[in-house]
Amino acid sequence: MDEAPPRERLPGCGLAAYVTVLGLIFSVGVVGVVVSWGSLFAGSSATAPTRLSYGGVVDPAVLRPMRDAGLVAEGEVPDAFHAEVLTGHYACAISGGEVLRLSQDGGQSISLAEIESVTTDGRDVVVVGPGDTIRCPFGEGEGGDSFARMLQAR
């Protein structure tokens, strides 16, 4: 019976090391995919393109409809801007001492000094002035409460 000594019957460390390295690479890949998916879902509402923002960070093409309607002058930057649609054809803004609204009916404006009341009706912000009412619809998490607080503070 010529049996080889035990050290010669073992496959050696090469295969074990190779399997360990492959296992580590696989684990890192799985963790990366899980973290990526988690951050994608967690940050989806924070990056809403129609969220209330400072007018200086808004794409000029989105501000163009308000400029064309004569609500915002060329070169003027709104203090706050909220587009209901990505094109900016339906939007609200605070600019030049006025609350502005652009809709299918045209442009509306109320001077901040003439605001009689600011209320939130669900997610909408309703601004009442002398003889005119502006309703700015906001979606969930788009900053309607911040818009209302800005107007109430002025």
LOZAFI-688592 format. One record per residue (C-alpha): residue in three letters; residue number from 0; x, y, z. Coordinates in steps of 0.05 Angstrom, whole numbers, plus 5000, padded with zeros to 4 digits. Layout:
<recs>
<ALA; NUM; <X; Y; Z>>
...
</recs>
This chain:
<recs>
<MET; 0; <5000; 5000; 5000>>
<ASP; 1; <5036; 5061; 4975>>
<GLU; 2; <4995; 5116; 5002>>
<ALA; 3; <5020; 5187; 4995>>
<PRO; 4; <5033; 5227; 5058>>
<PRO; 5; <4975; 5274; 5079>>
<ARG; 6; <5009; 5338; 5056>>
<GLU; 7; <5011; 5311; 4985>>
<ARG; 8; <4938; 5290; 4984>>
<LEU; 9; <4913; 5361; 5000>>
<PRO; 10; <4895; 5406; 4941>>
<GLY; 11; <4936; 5463; 4971>>
<CYS; 12; <4922; 5536; 4988>>
<GLY; 13; <4918; 5561; 4916>>
<LEU; 14; <4847; 5539; 4904>>
<ALA; 15; <4823; 5564; 4973>>
<ALA; 16; <4856; 5632; 4962>>
<TYR; 17; <4825; 5638; 4893>>
<VAL; 18; <4755; 5622; 4920>>
<THR; 19; <4764; 5671; 4978>>
<VAL; 20; <4784; 5728; 4930>>
<LEU; 21; <4724; 5713; 4885>>
<GLY; 22; <4678; 5712; 4946>>
<LEU; 23; <4704; 5780; 4968>>
<ILE; 24; <4694; 5811; 4899>>
<PHE; 25; <4624; 5783; 4896>>
<SER; 26; <4607; 5810; 4966>>
<VAL; 27; <4632; 5880; 4949>>
<GLY; 28; <4591; 5879; 4885>>
<VAL; 29; <4527; 5858; 4921>>
<VAL; 30; <4537; 5911; 4975>>
<GLY; 31; <4548; 5964; 4921>>
<VAL; 32; <4485; 5945; 4884>>
<VAL; 33; <4444; 5947; 4948>>
<VAL; 34; <4471; 6015; 4969>>
<SER; 35; <4459; 6043; 4898>>
<TRP; 36; <4387; 6020; 4897>>
<GLY; 37; <4375; 6046; 4967>>
<SER; 38; <4402; 6115; 4951>>
<LEU; 39; <4364; 6117; 4886>>
<PHE; 40; <4297; 6105; 4921>>
<ALA; 41; <4314; 6149; 4982>>
<GLY; 42; <4334; 6209; 4940>>
<SER; 43; <4280; 6206; 4887>>
<SER; 44; <4234; 6256; 4920>>
<ALA; 45; <4290; 6303; 4940>>
<THR; 46; <4310; 6314; 4868>>
<ALA; 47; <4241; 6330; 4841>>
<PRO; 48; <4251; 6378; 4782>>
<THR; 49; <4189; 6418; 4801>>
<ARG; 50; <4211; 6430; 4873>>
<LEU; 51; <4210; 6502; 4899>>
<SER; 52; <4279; 6533; 4886>>
<TYR; 53; <4317; 6598; 4879>>
<GLY; 54; <4308; 6628; 4810>>
<GLY; 55; <4382; 6632; 4798>>
<VAL; 56; <4388; 6556; 4794>>
<VAL; 57; <4329; 6547; 4747>>
<ASP; 58; <4342; 6532; 4673>>
<PRO; 59; <4331; 6596; 4633>>
<ALA; 60; <4286; 6558; 4585>>
<VAL; 61; <4238; 6543; 4643>>
<LEU; 62; <4236; 6617; 4662>>
<ARG; 63; <4224; 6638; 4589>>
<PRO; 64; <4147; 6631; 4591>>
<MET; 65; <4144; 6679; 4651>>
<ARG; 66; <4190; 6728; 4615>>
<ASP; 67; <4148; 6723; 4551>>
<ALA; 68; <4085; 6738; 4591>>
<GLY; 69; <4118; 6800; 4620>>
<LEU; 70; <4117; 6775; 4692>>
<VAL; 71; <4192; 6772; 4700>>
<ALA; 72; <4239; 6821; 4666>>
<GLU; 73; <4299; 6800; 4625>>
<GLY; 74; <4357; 6790; 4673>>
<GLU; 75; <4312; 6789; 4734>>
<VAL; 76; <4321; 6728; 4780>>
<PRO; 77; <4261; 6706; 4821>>
<ASP; 78; <4272; 6698; 4896>>
<ALA; 79; <4231; 6634; 4894>>
<PHE; 80; <4206; 6594; 4834>>
<HIS; 81; <4161; 6534; 4827>>
<ALA; 82; <4144; 6504; 4760>>
<GLU; 83; <4083; 6457; 4759>>
<VAL; 84; <4106; 6428; 4693>>
<LEU; 85; <4177; 6420; 4667>>
<THR; 86; <4167; 6471; 4611>>
<GLY; 87; <4150; 6528; 4659>>
<HIS; 88; <4083; 6544; 4625>>
<TYR; 89; <4048; 6535; 4692>>
<ALA; 90; <4088; 6566; 4748>>
<CYS; 91; <4088; 6610; 4810>>
<ALA; 92; <4144; 6656; 4834>>
<ILE; 93; <4162; 6710; 4883>>
<SER; 94; <4199; 6765; 4846>>
<GLY; 95; <4206; 6840; 4846>>
<GLY; 96; <4161; 6849; 4907>>
<GLU; 97; <4104; 6809; 4876>>
<VAL; 98; <4074; 6740; 4877>>
<LEU; 99; <4069; 6716; 4805>>
<ARG; 100; <4027; 6662; 4773>>
<LEU; 101; <4029; 6638; 4701>>
<SER; 102; <3974; 6592; 4677>>
<GLN; 103; <3933; 6578; 4614>>
<ASP; 104; <3893; 6641; 4631>>
<GLY; 105; <3954; 6685; 4627>>
<GLY; 106; <3994; 6719; 4681>>
<GLN; 107; <3971; 6744; 4749>>
<SER; 108; <4009; 6785; 4801>>
<ILE; 109; <3995; 6811; 4870>>
<SER; 110; <4042; 6860; 4905>>
<LEU; 111; <4071; 6833; 4969>>
<ALA; 112; <4049; 6896; 5005>>
<GLU; 113; <3977; 6885; 4983>>
<ILE; 114; <3971; 6812; 5005>>
<GLU; 115; <3910; 6804; 5049>>
<SER; 116; <3919; 6731; 5067>>
<VAL; 117; <3961; 6670; 5053>>
<THR; 118; <3930; 6602; 5066>>
<THR; 119; <3946; 6531; 5048>>
<ASP; 120; <3888; 6491; 5020>>
<GLY; 121; <3913; 6420; 5023>>
<ARG; 122; <3978; 6425; 4984>>
<ASP; 123; <3958; 6489; 4947>>
<VAL; 124; <3980; 6558; 4970>>
<VAL; 125; <3925; 6610; 4962>>
<VAL; 126; <3944; 6683; 4961>>
<VAL; 127; <3888; 6734; 4966>>
<GLY; 128; <3898; 6806; 4946>>
<PRO; 129; <3852; 6864; 4930>>
<GLY; 130; <3806; 6837; 4876>>
<ASP; 131; <3849; 6778; 4857>>
<THR; 132; <3866; 6709; 4883>>
<ILE; 133; <3926; 6667; 4862>>
<ARG; 134; <3925; 6592; 4874>>
<CYS; 135; <3993; 6558; 4868>>
<PRO; 136; <3988; 6482; 4867>>
<PHE; 137; <4045; 6443; 4898>>
<GLY; 138; <4056; 6368; 4897>>
<GLU; 139; <4077; 6327; 4957>>
<GLY; 140; <4146; 6349; 4980>>
<GLU; 141; <4153; 6405; 4929>>
<GLY; 142; <4159; 6461; 4980>>
<GLY; 143; <4088; 6490; 4985>>
<ASP; 144; <4096; 6501; 5060>>
<SER; 145; <4161; 6539; 5049>>
<PHE; 146; <4129; 6582; 4996>>
<ALA; 147; <4071; 6599; 5043>>
<ARG; 148; <4120; 6616; 5100>>
<MET; 149; <4160; 6662; 5053>>
<LEU; 150; <4097; 6700; 5035>>
<GLN; 151; <4072; 6704; 5107>>
<ALA; 152; <4140; 6731; 5130>>
<ARG; 153; <4137; 6788; 5080>>
</recs>
